[in-house]
Amino acid sequence: MTGFDTVTLLSDLGTADESVGVIHSIVRQAAPHAAVIDLCHEIDPGDSRTAALMLVRSVPHLAPGVVLASLGRRLDRPAIAVSVGGGQSILVGPDSGVLAAATAAVGGADMAIRIDVPGCGDPPSVLHPARDVLAPAAGRLAAGEPIEALGSPIESTLLLPSLVAVPRVEDDGSVTAEVLSVTRWGTVQLNVDRETLAPLGDLLVAEWTAIATGSHPAEANAQSVQVAPAGAAGAVSLALSDDPFGLLELTVAGGSAAHLGFAAGTEIRLRPPHETVT
């Protein structure tokens, strides 16, 4: 048994109580040689979509090893482990869609199992999935226990699909993108890339419904937006620029786009100024 020397953690546990520290301790008791890396623990409770997005963006840069993703207060979906990259890494988490996009991003699953062995919790009665099921499984895998020893094989093609949204090309040729997140710098990350928008040209109109805030109701907006040259920052008021992940983000020159009423899930229709697309 060779095991893994890195365990990476992603969860919605937050850091205000002892939960993350307990997870560290459980993993280290099983695999004291392994370094434990905290990727993020501030995902909104139960937000599998954001977790899936964060994981798929991160996997190309993560050290080989065990990746533990924990979402939700109850084990509403089976706990699974997925071997990827010819056994270079194993992803552990609920079968809630959080692992699917990351699995695809590294070439698909070599093997997948449903975690159902003693010492990794009894799923119907689990009250703390990360502590009682996922962390013990991650520790045992890091210590070198083979994946097939932790449960029953399942068909990897039947894993719950990822909830990460994809852009839509409408019948009139316009593109409906979706906001993935609004960053702390005030940029608005979209789920669309340059290739998808290329037929529309470099000068577009963005249409969206701003979220309601306080006394301000939701309202429709339309603004011109310039697609910035590849690798360049947007130089006009509202621009689409490259983000660090191969997609595009809305930026405001010299400021923040956060005040424009965007939130994760907001749809943005992108079209040419004169509706010339066919």
C-alpha positions in Angstrom: 0.0 0.0 0.0 1.6 3.2 -1.2 -1.1 5.7 -0.3 -1.2 9.5 -1.0 0.8 12.3 0.6 -1.8 15.0 0.0 -5.5 15.4 1.0 -7.3 18.5 -0.3 -10.5 19.6 1.5 -13.5 21.5 0.1 -16.7 22.0 2.1 -19.6 24.2 3.3 -18.6 23.7 6.9 -17.3 27.2 7.5 -14.5 28.0 10.0 -16.6 29.4 12.9 -16.6 26.1 14.9 -14.6 22.9 15.3 -15.8 21.0 12.3 -12.9 21.6 9.9 -10.3 21.0 12.7 -12.0 17.6 13.4 -11.8 16.7 9.8 -8.1 17.5 9.8 -7.6 15.3 12.9 -9.5 12.3 11.5 -7.5 12.4 8.3 -4.2 12.7 10.1 -4.9 9.9 12.5 -5.4 7.6 9.6 -2.6 9.0 7.4 -0.2 10.9 9.6 2.2 11.3 6.7 -0.3 13.2 4.6 -0.4 17.0 4.2 -4.0 18.4 4.5 -4.8 21.4 2.3 -7.8 23.6 2.8 -9.1 24.6 -0.6 -12.2 26.4 0.7 -14.8 26.0 3.5 -16.9 29.0 2.9 -19.3 27.7 0.2 -22.9 28.5 1.0 -24.6 25.6 2.9 -25.6 22.9 0.4 -24.5 24.8 -2.7 -23.3 21.9 -4.8 -23.3 24.0 -7.9 -20.7 26.4 -6.6 -18.7 23.6 -5.1 -18.7 21.8 -8.5 -17.5 24.9 -10.2 -14.8 25.6 -7.7 -13.6 22.0 -7.9 -13.5 21.8 -11.7 -11.5 25.1 -11.9 -9.1 23.8 -9.3 -8.4 20.2 -10.4 -5.8 21.1 -13.0 -3.7 22.8 -10.3 -4.2 20.4 -7.4 -1.5 18.1 -6.1 -2.2 14.4 -6.8 -3.9 12.7 -3.9 -7.3 12.5 -2.2 -9.8 15.3 -2.7 -12.6 15.4 -0.2 -15.7 17.5 -1.0 -18.4 17.8 1.6 -21.7 19.5 1.1 -24.9 19.4 3.1 -25.8 18.5 6.7 -27.3 15.2 5.8 -26.1 12.4 3.5 -29.1 12.9 1.1 -27.1 11.2 -1.8 -24.8 8.2 -1.5 -21.2 8.9 -0.5 -18.8 7.9 -3.3 -15.2 7.6 -4.2 -13.9 8.1 -7.8 -10.5 7.1 -8.9 -9.2 9.4 -11.7 -6.0 9.9 -13.7 -4.9 6.3 -13.8 -5.0 6.2 -10.0 -3.2 9.5 -9.4 -6.1 10.9 -7.4 -9.3 9.8 -5.8 -12.3 12.2 -5.4 -14.5 11.6 -2.3 -17.9 13.2 -1.7 -21.6 12.9 -2.1 -23.1 11.8 -5.4 -24.8 15.2 -5.8 -23.1 16.4 -9.0 -20.2 18.1 -7.1 -17.7 15.5 -8.4 -18.9 15.0 -12.0 -17.4 18.0 -13.8 -14.0 17.5 -12.1 -14.1 13.9 -13.0 -14.7 14.8 -16.7 -12.1 17.5 -16.6 -9.3 15.0 -15.8 -10.4 12.4 -18.4 -13.2 10.5 -16.7 -13.3 7.9 -14.0 -11.1 4.8 -13.7 -13.3 3.3 -11.1 -16.1 4.5 -8.8 -17.5 2.9 -5.6 -20.3 3.6 -3.2 -18.8 3.9 0.3 -20.5 1.4 2.5 -18.1 -0.3 4.9 -17.8 -0.3 8.7 -15.8 2.6 10.0 -17.1 5.0 7.4 -20.5 5.5 8.9 -23.9 4.0 8.4 -25.4 6.3 5.7 -29.1 6.1 6.8 -28.2 7.3 10.3 -25.3 9.7 9.5 -25.7 13.2 11.0 -22.3 14.6 10.0 -21.3 13.3 6.6 -17.8 14.9 6.6 -16.9 13.7 10.1 -18.6 10.3 10.0 -18.2 9.0 6.4 -16.0 11.2 4.1 -13.1 12.0 6.4 -12.6 8.4 7.5 -12.8 7.2 3.9 -10.3 9.9 2.8 -7.9 9.0 5.6 -8.0 5.3 4.8 -7.4 6.0 1.1 -4.5 8.3 1.9 -3.1 5.6 4.1 -3.0 3.3 1.1 -6.2 1.2 1.5 -7.4 0.3 -2.0 -10.5 2.0 -3.2 -12.4 -1.2 -3.8 -12.0 -2.1 -0.1 -14.2 0.8 0.9 -17.4 -0.2 -0.8 -19.3 -1.6 -3.8 -18.4 -0.7 -7.4 -20.9 1.5 -9.3 -21.1 2.5 -12.9 -19.3 5.8 -13.2 -21.4 6.9 -16.2 -24.5 6.9 -13.9 -23.1 9.5 -11.4 -25.4 12.5 -10.9 -24.4 15.0 -13.6 -22.7 18.3 -12.7 -25.0 21.3 -12.1 -22.5 23.7 -13.7 -24.5 25.7 -16.3 -23.5 25.9 -20.0 -24.3 28.9 -22.3 -27.3 28.6 -24.7 -27.1 29.7 -28.3 -30.7 30.9 -29.1 -32.6 30.4 -32.3 -31.8 34.0 -33.4 -28.1 33.5 -32.8 -27.8 35.5 -29.6 -26.2 33.8 -26.6 -27.6 33.5 -23.1 -24.8 33.2 -20.6 -25.1 32.9 -16.9 -23.2 34.5 -14.0 -21.1 32.0 -12.2 -19.9 34.3 -9.4 -19.2 37.9 -8.5 -15.7 38.1 -7.3 -14.3 40.2 -4.4 -12.7 42.5 -7.0 -16.1 43.2 -8.5 -15.7 41.3 -11.7 -18.6 39.2 -12.9 -17.5 35.7 -14.0 -19.6 34.2 -16.9 -19.9 30.6 -18.2 -19.1 31.6 -21.8 -15.9 31.7 -23.8 -14.6 33.7 -26.8 -15.3 30.9 -29.3 -19.0 30.9 -28.4 -19.3 34.7 -28.8 -17.1 35.0 -32.0 -20.0 35.0 -34.5 -21.6 38.0 -32.7 -18.6 40.4 -33.2 -16.7 42.5 -30.7 -19.4 45.1 -29.9 -22.4 43.6 -28.2 -25.4 44.5 -26.1 -25.8 42.8 -22.8 -29.4 42.4 -21.4 -30.2 41.2 -17.9 -32.6 41.7 -15.1 -30.9 43.2 -12.1 -31.6 41.5 -8.7 -33.8 43.3 -6.3 -32.0 45.1 -3.4 -33.6 46.8 -0.5 -36.2 49.2 -1.8 -35.1 48.8 -5.4 -37.1 46.2 -7.3 -35.7 43.9 -10.0 -35.5 45.7 -13.3 -34.4 45.1 -16.9 -31.1 46.5 -18.0 -29.4 46.8 -21.4 -25.8 48.1 -21.9 -23.2 48.1 -24.7 -20.3 45.8 -23.9 -17.0 45.5 -25.8 -15.2 42.2 -26.1 -11.6 43.1 -25.1 -8.7 41.8 -27.2 -7.4 38.4 -26.0 -5.1 38.9 -23.0 -6.0 42.5 -22.6 -8.0 44.3 -19.9 -11.2 46.0 -20.9 -10.6 49.7 -21.6 -14.2 50.8 -21.9 -16.9 51.2 -19.3 -18.3 47.7 -19.6 -16.1 45.0 -21.2 -15.8 41.2 -21.6 -12.2 40.2 -20.7 -10.4 36.9 -20.2 -10.7 35.4 -16.7 -8.1 33.0 -15.2 -10.1 29.9 -16.2 -10.4 30.3 -20.0 -13.8 32.0 -19.8 -14.9 35.6 -20.0 -15.8 38.0 -17.2 -17.6 41.4 -17.2 -15.5 44.2 -16.0 -15.9 47.9 -15.5 -12.9 50.1 -16.4 -11.4 51.5 -13.2 -14.2 50.1 -11.0 -16.5 47.3 -10.0 -19.4 45.7 -11.8 -21.0 44.5 -8.6 -23.3 47.5 -8.4 -25.0 46.5 -11.7 -27.3 44.0 -10.0 -25.6 40.6 -10.8 -25.7 37.5 -8.7 -24.8 33.9 -9.3 -27.4 32.5 -11.6 -28.3 35.8 -13.3 -28.9 35.2 -17.0 -27.4 37.7 -19.5 -28.4 37.8 -23.1 -25.6 38.8 -25.4 -26.5 40.1 -28.9 -25.2 42.4 -31.7 -26.3 46.0 -31.4 -28.8 45.8 -34.3 -30.0 42.2 -34.0 -28.3 41.1 -37.2 -27.5 37.6 -36.1 -29.2 34.7 -37.9 
